[in-house]
Each structure stands twice: as structure tokens, then as C-alpha cells.
Amino acid sequence: MSRQSSPSRPGFAPAAWPATLALSALLTLSLGCSGSAPLAPKAVQMNRLGVEALEAGDYATAEARFAVAIEFHPRFVEAQVNLGLTELARGNHGRARALFLRARHLNADLPHPHHGLGALADAEHRPREAAAHYREALRVDPGFVPSRANLARDYFDAGMLDEAREQFLRLTEVAAHDDRGPAGLAETLLRLGRPAEASEVVRAARARLGERPALLLLAAREALAAGFVAEARAELARLAARRHAHATAAKAWLAVADLAAGDLEAARAHAEGALAEERHQPVASYALALALDAEGDPSAPAWRAHVGRLTGGRARFPTPAPAAKGP
């Protein structure tokens, strides 16, 4: 999901987003005030360099840089939170919690500590608590994009679609150049059974933001739903072959398009490829379940049950009719 300063959590997310735990430039805290004395330029520099290391997955270097930033300015809230996010990315939840709580103690009137606690709750599969922390961050700063994006996603995952739509709509305003707002809004509208509105959101976003992968993926899905299977397969294949955060989701939807074309072999290959990259990808799991069912594979019911567990029974997928396997 992003990542200015918050890992997006694993689990079912709109297929236009990556569902893996990751850190993104938008959600990582790079600058900001400490809430007390002016920051030393060296503290700001080390925090910024720490963010670069964190986004690159170099946790040891990130830790060292954030620690130096804090040494220059012990009340540097953002560096405290970023150090906590580094520990969270490593799986050190206890250490992350201590850092987030310390940051909140230093200054509860900044959104960052609340956001860090929300990210931790998400990572520990406590979505209600996570949402409460994100709401607190937004109470402090309604323009804090990371918490707005994660709150919207939490609502979506919980099936609270009206609330998710409202948050994604607000996200389009507070982060006009971020495609997560329109992509999430369109995905939510699709789940609400309002495809015409979703289509218009995607069209307008493409005109404003350009041909970004998240938006192209939604457009390809729209083409697939409209019966333009060959066109959808071609576009999804292009998206799946490129290096970007939505490539795995594109591969999963390509498997669905393969099913619509009656190509069971390709559907299974693409679904298994997506699952090799993201073990619990729900669309890929769904496509594989259908392909296995069409082939008469005895493991198909178990895969269908797996999809239900992943999505809580809330997700609605297209139901292509795959061709029966030949003799």
C-alpha cells in the first residue's frame, strides 16, 4: 500500500494495490518538526538518508542513520517513528511499540506516532485498533496522507464500503497526485455495484495522472468485465511483465482473463506465478481454484475454501466459464 511511514499490511486489499508488507516513499517520514527546539540540519539529513535506506530494505543502515539523527536531536519525533518502522519491518514488534510510544510521549500533537501505532496494529492483525490510531492521527492532521490511505484500506478490508468510499474520496483531495485515492475509490465503487461511477473515476484519473499501473490495471479489468477478453489479456500481460508494485496483481487478473478465454494451462501458470510472488494473493487463488475445478482436480474445493478465508467471504470476483479439459 505507499509508505511514507507505514508498512501496508498483508491480507486482502483491493487488487489494484500490492498486498505485501512494504515501505513506500509516500508513507515514509523524511522531514518535519520535532515539536520542540529547531532541528539541527544534520539530524534532518540523517533522517532523510535513513528513509532512503529503509525504502531500499537496508535495515541496518537505516537503523544507524535514524539513531544518529536522534543523537543529534533526542526529541526528533519523526526519526523515532522511522526507527520504529525499521524495527517493524524486521518483525521486532516489541521494540517498534516502545519507539512509537516514546514518540507519542514526546509529542502527541504530531500524527506520526499515532500512525506508527496503527501500522503496528495492522501488522498484528488488529484492524479495529489500527483504525482508531489512524483516526487519531487524522484528528491531529486531516492532511496526513499515510493514515488516510491506511484507514481507507482498513475500512475496505472490513467490508465497510461506504466508509472506505468516503476516505478514498477525501484522499483524492489531500493527495491529488497519488493514484491510491482514485484507484481505491474505483475499487470500492465496483464492490458497491456502481461500475459506471468507477469507470468515470478511472477515466478522470488517467487524464489527470497519466497511465499509471494501478489505473491501467483497473481499466484492463473493466475491459474484461465488458467482454473484451483479448484486449484485456494483452494489457494485463504487458502490466504483468513490467517491474512495478502492481505486477503481481496484474498476473493474477491475467489468470482470470485466461479463464475467460478458455486457456486453462495459461490460467494455471499465471495464477501459480502470482502466488509464488504473493502466497495469499486472493485473485490468483480464486483463478487457480477455478482452473483446478475445470480440470477435475480434487484440490479445487480446498482452494475455494482458501479464497473464502482470505476474503472473509466479502470479495466478489468475475465468474468466467472456463472450457472443459479435452480428452
N, C-alpha and C positions, 0 to 999 in steps of 0.2 A: 504497500500500500506503500514512494513518499519518504520521507524520513528525515525530516529536518531534525527531528529529535525524538522520533519514536519509531520503534520497530512496529511493523504491522504484524498482526498475529496470525498464526496458522489457523486453518479452518476454512469453511465455505465463505467465499467472498464473491461479489459479482464477478462473472467470468472475464470482465474487461480488466480486472486487476490481477496482479500476481498475488497468490495466497500464501507465499512463503514468508518466513520471518526474515525481514531485510531492513536495511537502513537506506534512506534516500536523502538526496541533497536538500529536498524541500523540508524535510522534517528534522534536519539536524540543526542544533543551535550553534550558530557561529559567532554572532556578536551580541550586543545587548548591554544592559547596565547591571551593576552589581546590587543596586538598591542601597548603596552607602556611598563611600568616597569614590571619586572618579577612578576608572580603571587605568592601570599602567599600560601603556602601549604594548609592552612585551607580553603582558597577560593576554591581551586581545589577540596578539599574533599567535601565541602558543595555542590558544583555544581554537583559532581558525585552522592551524596546522593539524591539531588533534582531530578536528572534524574531517579533514581530508584523509587522514589515516584510518579513521573509523569507517568512513564510507568505502575505503579500499579493502576493508577486512583485516587491516594490520592492527590488531587489538593491543599488542604490546607497545607499539609506538604511540598509539592513541592514548593509552593509559599514561605513558611517560609525559606526553605533551600536556594533557589536562592537569596532571599532578604539578607540573612546573607552573602552569597558568594559575593554579590555586596557591602555589607557594608565593608567586608574585602578589596575589591578591586573595587572601584567605576567605573573603566573603563573596567571591565571584560565583554567583548562583548558577549561571549557565554552565560554567566549567564543572561545577559539582554535578549538575544533572547529566552533562555529557559523559562524565566519568561513570555515573550510574548506568547510563545506556550502554557503555562499553562492557560493564560487568553483566548487564542483562543479555547482551549479545553472546557473551561467553557462557551463559547459563548460571552465573553466580547470583542467584536471586536475593539471597540474604544480604550480600554486600551491596547490591543495587538498591534494595529497600532502604538500607541505612543511609546511603548517599542521598536518595531522594528526600527522605525525612529530614536530613540535616539541611538540605537546600530549602525545604519548606520552612524550617525553623529560622533560617537566615532571613528569608523574605517570602512570606505567604502572599504578598501582593504582586508577585510575578506569576505568569501562567505556567512557566516551565516545570517547577516541582510537581504541580498537580498533574501535568501531562505525563511526567515520568512515572508517577504512581499509577496512572491509568494504563500506561504501556505495560507496566509490571503486572497489573491485574489481568490485562488481556492475555499476556504470556502464560499466566497461571489459570486461564480459563475461568475467570470470574468477571463475566461481561457486565453484570449489573454494577459491581463496584467500579469497574473501569469507566463506565458511562458517567457515574457520579463524579469521578475525578475529572473527566473531560468537561463536564458541565461546570465544575468549579473553575477550571482554567478559563472557560469562556465567560464566566461571570466576571473574572478579573480583566480579561481582554477578549471581547467578542470577535476581534480580528485575528486571533491566534489560529492560523490555518491547520497546524498538525492536529490539534484537539477537535476542530470542526470536522476534519476528514475522518478521524478515527471514530468519533461519536456517530457520524452518519453511517459508517460501516457497521458499527455495533448494532445500531437500530435495524439496519438491513438484515444482518445475520439473525437477529432475534425475531424477524418477521414483522417488525413494527414499521410497516412500509410507509404509512402516512408521515410518521416522524422522520424516517430516513429521507423521504422526498423533501421535506421542509429543510432539513440540514444540508442536503446536497444543493438545493436551490440557493441557500444562503452562501454556500461555499463558492458557487459560481460568481458571487458578487465580491466576497472578501479575497478571492484568489482568481481574478479574471483570466490569468494566463496559465492556470493549472487545469489540465484536462480531467483531473479526477472529479471535479464538480459536474460538468456535463455528462461524463461517462457514467458516473454513479446515478445521476438524475435519470438518464435514459434507461439504465438497467432497472431502476426502481419503477419507472413508468411501465416498462414491459411486464414486470411482475404484478403490477396493479391492473394489467389488462388494458393499457392505454397506448397501443403501438403507434398510432398516428402522432401523438404528442412526443413519444420517444424519438420517432423519426425526425421530427422537426428540431428537436434539441440537438441531435447528431448533425443534421444539415447545417444548422446555425453555427455550431461549434467548429465544424470543419472549415466553414467560410472564415471564421474569426481566428482560429488557432493553426490552421493548416492540416495537412494529412498526417496526424499523429497516430501511432499504432493502436492506442486504445479506441480511438474513434473509427479507424478503418476496420477494426475487429467488429465493432457494433454494426457498421454498415454492411459488412460481409454477412453477419448473422441476419440482418434484415433481408438481404437478397436471398439467403437460404430459405427464410420463412415465406418469402413471396414465390418460391418455386424456381428461382434462377440458380439451379444447383451447380451447373458448370461454371458460371461466373463466380459463385461463392467459393467453390473449390479452388479455383485459380487464385483468387485473392487470399484465401486462407493459407494456401501453400506458400505464397510469397511472404506472408507475415510469419509463418512458422519457420521459414528459412533464414530470417533476419535475426540479428542479435539485439534484443530489446526485452524489456521486462514482461511483455505480454506474449512472447513467443510460445510458451508452454500452453497458455490458454488457446492460442490460435491453432496449435497442433491438436488440442482436444476437440475444438469445434470442427476442425478438418475431418476428424474421425466421424463426427455426426454427419457432415456433408457426404463423406464416402458412403455411409449407410444409405443416405437418400439416393445416391447414385447406384446402389446395389453392389458396391465393391467391398465385400466383406473382408477380403485379405488386406486391402489398404486401411480399412477402418480399424481392424485389429492392430495393425502395425503402428498406426498413428496414435491410437489410444494407449498402447503399451509404451510407445516412445514418450508420450506426455507423462505417464505415470512413473516412468524411470526418472524423470526430472522432478516431479512433484508427486509424492507417493499417494496423497489423498486428494488428487485433483478430481472434483465431483463430476464434471462434464466428461472427462476421459473415462472415469469409472462407469458412468452411465452408458457411454458408447460401447465400451468393452462388454458390458452386460448384455446389450442388445445383439452385438455381433456373436457372442458366445451362445446366446439363446437361439439365434438363427442357424447356428451350426449344430445345434442339439447338444452342446457341451453341458455336462452335468454340473459344472461350477457356476452356470449362469444365475441360478436363484441366489447363491451366496453373494454374487456381485450386486444383484439388485438390492439385497438387504443392506449391503455395504453403502450403496448410494443413499438409501433411506437414513442410515445412521449419520452419514456425512452432512446431510442437508436438513435433518430433523423433519423430513417429510414435507418441507415447505417449498423446495425448489420445483419449478416447472420447466421441463425440457421439451423440445420438439419430439415428435414420435414418428420418425421416418420408418417406412416399411421396407426393411432390407430383403433383398431377394433370397430365396431359399438356396441352400447349397446344392450344387448339381450332383448327379450320381458319380 
